[in-house]
Amino acid sequence: MVIRRGVRSILITLALYLVSSGVVGYFLFHAHHGARGLETLGGLREKLGEMETEIAGLTSERQGWEKRLSLMRDQAVDRDLLEERARASLGRIHRNDVVVMGR
């Protein structure tokens, strides 16, 4: 009887340790490999870096466009810009321009 109680208490303790270690292992595995785990976090940080560089490029492009637009909006229009746009839209050239024909 005493031996059975001793074995039973050891087996119950061992079962509790095995179940609790299984639960902890399950949560650790999913904390690393899950949908919101550490591997996914690395991928999201990489994607964030790519998007930040894209935003920086688009911001500089927007500033360039805003600068060109401000030249057209002022009271005195920039003559060079106006002439450039007029030639591009009309398909005309000035008699002093040099035209380079490529392949």
Backbone as JSON, one array per atom type, in Angstrom:
{
  "sequence": "MVIRRGVRSILITLALYLVSSGVVGYFLFHAHHGARGLETLGGLREKLGEMETEIAGLTSERQGWEKRLSLMRDQAVDRDLLEERARASLGRIHRNDVVVMGR",
  "N": [[0.79, -1.18, 0.0], [1.82, 1.28, 0.86], [3.87, 1.57, -0.93], [2.48, 1.74, -3.33], [1.15, 4.18, -2.94], [3.34, 5.9, -2.87], [4.43, 5.52, -5.42], [2.24, 6.33, -6.91], [2.03, 9.05, -6.15], [4.43, 9.98, -7.19], [4.04, 9.48, -9.92], [1.8, 11.1, -10.43], [2.88, 13.64, -9.9], [4.88, 13.65, -11.86], [3.27, 13.53, -14.18], [1.92, 15.98, -13.98], [4.09, 17.72, -14.29], [4.85, 17.03, -16.9], [2.55, 17.74, -18.41], [2.39, 20.49, -17.85], [4.87, 21.35, -18.89], [4.43, 20.69, -21.56], [2.36, 22.5, -22.22], [3.68, 24.95, -21.84], [5.7, 24.64, -23.76], [4.12, 24.58, -26.09], [3.09, 27.24, -26.15], [5.5, 28.67, -26.32], [6.47, 27.78, -28.79], [4.52, 28.82, -30.56], [4.82, 31.49, -29.97], [7.15, 32.06, -31.23], [6.95, 31.09, -33.9], [4.38, 31.72, -34.74], [1.47, 33.52, -36.09], [1.68, 36.07, -35.09], [4.25, 36.08, -34.21], [7.83, 36.05, -33.44], [9.31, 35.67, -35.81], [7.58, 36.68, -37.75], [7.51, 39.31, -36.93], [10.08, 40.2, -37.62], [9.87, 40.11, -40.43], [7.89, 42.04, -40.81], [9.2, 44.32, -39.9], [11.18, 44.55, -41.84], [9.63, 45.04, -44.11], [8.55, 47.46, -43.31], [10.82, 49.09, -43.35], [11.32, 49.14, -46.13], [9.03, 50.47, -47.0], [9.36, 52.94, -45.76], [11.6, 53.95, -47.12], [10.46, 54.17, -49.64], [8.51, 56.09, -49.11], [10.16, 58.25, -48.52], [11.33, 58.72, -51.04], [9.04, 59.34, -52.54], [8.24, 61.62, -51.2], [10.31, 63.42, -51.77], [9.96, 63.59, -54.52], [7.42, 64.74, -54.6], [7.98, 67.24, -53.43], [9.57, 68.33, -55.43], [7.68, 68.57, -57.51], [5.9, 70.33, -56.27], [7.51, 72.58, -56.11], [7.92, 73.19, -58.82], [5.28, 73.72, -59.49], [4.74, 75.91, -57.9], [6.22, 77.82, -59.2], [4.66, 78.23, -61.42], [2.34, 79.28, -60.33], [2.81, 81.76, -59.18], [2.61, 85.41, -59.22], [4.24, 86.49, -61.2], [5.04, 84.58, -63.81], [7.45, 82.06, -64.32], [9.46, 82.49, -67.02], [11.1, 80.72, -68.45], [10.21, 78.19, -67.69], [7.57, 78.32, -68.56], [7.95, 78.6, -71.32], [9.22, 76.2, -71.88], [7.2, 74.31, -71.27], [5.24, 75.1, -73.11], [6.49, 74.6, -75.58], [6.79, 71.85, -75.37], [4.12, 70.98, -75.31], [3.1, 71.98, -77.72], [4.76, 70.97, -79.59], [6.81, 72.31, -80.88], [9.88, 73.96, -81.89], [12.58, 76.21, -81.09], [14.33, 78.47, -83.29], [17.01, 78.61, -82.7], [17.55, 76.32, -81.31], [19.13, 73.15, -80.83], [18.59, 70.1, -82.28], [18.73, 66.79, -81.44], [18.78, 63.77, -82.93], [17.99, 60.53, -82.17], [18.44, 56.94, -82.21]],
  "CA": [[0.0, 0.0, 0.0], [2.67, 2.46, 0.97], [4.63, 1.67, -2.17], [1.56, 2.23, -4.35], [0.95, 5.61, -2.72], [4.57, 6.59, -3.25], [4.51, 5.49, -6.88], [1.14, 7.16, -7.41], [2.38, 10.47, -5.97], [5.5, 10.3, -8.15], [3.44, 9.51, -11.26], [0.95, 12.3, -10.54], [3.8, 14.78, -10.0], [5.51, 13.56, -13.18], [2.24, 13.87, -15.16], [1.71, 17.43, -13.9], [5.25, 18.38, -14.91], [4.79, 16.81, -18.35], [1.47, 18.55, -18.98], [2.75, 21.91, -17.78], [5.95, 21.6, -19.85], [3.81, 20.66, -22.89], [1.65, 23.77, -22.42], [4.69, 26.0, -22.0], [6.32, 24.4, -25.07], [3.16, 25.0, -27.1], [3.06, 28.69, -26.21], [6.8, 29.14, -26.8], [6.54, 27.52, -30.22], [3.68, 29.77, -31.28], [5.37, 32.84, -29.78], [8.25, 32.23, -32.18], [6.57, 30.78, -35.28], [2.97, 32.0, -34.99], [1.09, 34.63, -36.96], [2.17, 37.3, -34.46], [5.47, 35.66, -33.54], [9.07, 36.8, -33.64], [9.69, 35.63, -37.22], [6.7, 37.61, -38.46], [7.93, 40.66, -36.55], [11.22, 40.54, -38.46], [9.38, 40.4, -41.77], [7.18, 43.32, -40.79], [10.19, 45.4, -39.79], [11.82, 44.69, -43.15], [8.65, 45.69, -44.98], [8.44, 48.84, -42.85], [11.99, 49.81, -43.88], [11.1, 49.36, -47.56], [7.99, 51.49, -47.16], [9.92, 54.24, -45.36], [12.43, 54.45, -48.22], [9.53, 54.56, -50.7], [7.9, 57.36, -48.69], [11.17, 59.31, -48.67], [11.43, 59.01, -52.47], [7.83, 60.02, -52.99], [8.23, 62.96, -50.61], [11.21, 64.28, -52.54], [9.32, 63.83, -55.82], [6.34, 65.7, -54.38], [8.56, 68.56, -53.22], [9.96, 68.83, -56.75], [6.48, 68.98, -58.21], [5.38, 71.54, -55.63], [8.38, 73.69, -56.49], [7.59, 73.57, -60.2], [3.93, 74.27, -59.5], [4.78, 77.26, -57.32], [6.72, 78.73, -60.24], [3.56, 78.52, -62.34], [1.26, 79.95, -59.62], [3.15, 83.12, -58.74], [2.11, 86.51, -60.05], [5.12, 86.52, -62.37], [5.32, 83.21, -64.22], [8.82, 81.85, -64.77], [9.4, 82.45, -68.49], [11.75, 79.51, -68.95], [9.31, 77.06, -67.46], [6.41, 78.5, -69.45], [8.4, 78.31, -72.68], [9.48, 74.75, -71.96], [5.91, 73.61, -71.31], [4.56, 75.45, -74.37], [7.16, 73.87, -76.66], [6.49, 70.42, -75.22], [2.73, 70.67, -75.68], [2.83, 72.32, -79.12], [5.67, 70.23, -80.47], [7.58, 73.29, -81.65], [11.24, 74.24, -81.43], [13.08, 77.56, -81.39], [15.25, 78.39, -84.41], [18.37, 78.46, -82.21], [17.7, 75.04, -80.62], [19.8, 72.05, -81.51], [17.8, 68.89, -82.16], [19.55, 65.58, -81.55], [17.92, 62.64, -83.3], [18.57, 59.27, -81.74], [17.94, 55.74, -82.89]],
  "C": [[0.85, 1.27, 0.0], [3.46, 2.65, -0.31], [3.74, 2.21, -3.28], [1.31, 3.74, -4.19], [2.17, 6.41, -3.14], [4.72, 6.66, -4.76], [3.44, 6.38, -7.48], [1.49, 8.64, -7.28], [3.49, 10.88, -6.92], [4.93, 10.4, -9.56], [2.55, 10.74, -11.46], [1.82, 13.55, -10.69], [4.45, 14.81, -11.38], [4.52, 13.95, -14.28], [1.98, 15.38, -15.15], [2.87, 18.19, -14.54], [5.22, 18.22, -16.42], [3.72, 17.66, -19.01], [1.84, 20.03, -18.97], [3.89, 22.24, -18.75], [5.42, 21.55, -21.28], [3.09, 21.96, -23.2], [2.63, 24.9, -22.64], [5.38, 25.86, -23.35], [5.42, 24.85, -26.21], [3.16, 26.52, -27.25], [4.39, 29.27, -26.71], [6.94, 28.93, -28.31], [5.74, 28.55, -31.0], [4.13, 31.21, -31.06], [6.49, 33.11, -30.78], [7.77, 32.08, -33.62], [5.14, 31.19, -35.65], [2.74, 33.21, -35.88], [1.55, 35.97, -36.4], [3.47, 37.03, -33.72], [6.68, 36.5, -33.91], [9.51, 36.78, -35.11], [8.85, 36.6, -38.04], [7.09, 39.05, -38.16], [9.13, 41.1, -37.38], [10.81, 40.89, -39.88], [8.66, 41.74, -41.84], [8.14, 44.5, -40.67], [10.9, 45.63, -41.12], [10.9, 45.41, -44.12], [8.48, 47.16, -44.6], [9.61, 49.67, -43.37], [11.84, 50.11, -45.36], [10.08, 50.47, -47.78], [8.5, 52.87, -46.76], [10.8, 54.81, -46.46], [11.55, 54.89, -49.39], [8.87, 55.9, -50.37], [8.89, 58.5, -48.85], [11.33, 59.7, -50.14], [10.23, 59.77, -52.98], [7.74, 61.43, -52.42], [9.13, 63.91, -51.39], [10.62, 64.58, -53.92], [8.19, 64.85, -55.69], [6.87, 67.11, -54.18], [9.02, 69.17, -54.54], [8.78, 69.32, -57.54], [5.88, 70.25, -57.6], [6.21, 72.76, -55.99], [8.06, 74.16, -57.91], [6.21, 74.21, -60.29], [3.91, 75.68, -58.92], [5.34, 78.27, -58.32], [5.63, 79.11, -61.23], [2.46, 79.34, -61.66], [1.57, 81.39, -59.24], [2.58, 84.16, -59.69], [2.93, 86.61, -61.34], [5.51, 85.09, -62.7], [6.76, 83.12, -64.71], [8.8, 81.63, -66.29], [10.02, 81.18, -69.05], [10.84, 78.3, -68.81], [8.1, 77.14, -68.39], [6.79, 78.15, -70.89], [8.64, 76.82, -72.87], [8.18, 73.98, -72.09], [5.17, 73.88, -72.62], [5.18, 74.68, -75.54], [6.83, 72.38, -76.58], [5.06, 70.12, -75.66], [2.44, 70.98, -77.14], [3.71, 71.56, -80.09], [6.5, 71.14, -81.36], [8.99, 73.42, -81.07], [11.6, 75.68, -81.81], [14.12, 77.44, -82.5], [16.7, 78.23, -83.95], [18.59, 77.14, -81.45], [18.42, 74.03, -81.48], [18.99, 70.79, -81.24], [18.71, 67.7, -82.4], [18.59, 64.43, -81.81], [18.64, 61.36, -82.91], [17.98, 58.1, -82.54], [16.55, 55.41, -82.51]]
}
